[in-house]
């Protein structure tokens, strides 16, 4: 990519998703060993996503480093306001700047694409404040463009479903805790083991609200007893299947209203 060649040496903020994977692939193909991928590791990153990121970086051939971040130590992040992502990305980019300084690297890249600009993403402000470069955005590439290019370049995750951090499953105004993140991760693993690929488990204290694509709802109902039993073992009392179906960023539906959980049509079971 012509945007990357003049940069000489770069760090790629690498989540393991298709956007940052495409940036890493193009950067590595262009700059080779002068590229360093860094994945932030914290309780909000599922272990399955960490393993996937490691596998993709190995497939690409790029240097890959894990960096522990501690956003839960920031009370602004843990309070889980509408600007939670700003504090998350602030922690991330501060950490990447430390690595960049130690490595003598001047430029940090992320995987923001133009479709991200139409969503509520406070993390974009943190990136702008620190001069983080977004080559996909600069090239005016949207999500489908990214997938098409990733497929063309042979990236095995070109069709991987979008994956947000586990903290995004907790309604704004409800504190983010280690216990809640662990519970959410365990619940999503249950659904993955049952063969569901695109999913979210929204955490409402003792209620788990499951979002699946509409086409998967009948199968989820068929597996109702198994799901409820296994969610009970994780610690949930109620299990709710959201008939509105899966949609990324559904927590943002509460923005501009009060902080109560929005009313949904649910099938609720006492476990």
PyMOL commands that set and color helices and strands:
alter all, ss='L'
color gray80, all
select helices_A, chain A and resi 2-5+18-34+47-60+71-73+75-78+84-103+114-118+123-129+135-138+143-152+166-169+178-193+214-222+224-234+250-254
alter helices_A, ss='H'
color red, helices_A
select strands_A, chain A and resi 10-13+35-41+63-68+107-109+199-204+207-212+238-242+266-270
alter strands_A, ss='S'
color yellow, strands_A
deselect
rebuild
show_as cartoon
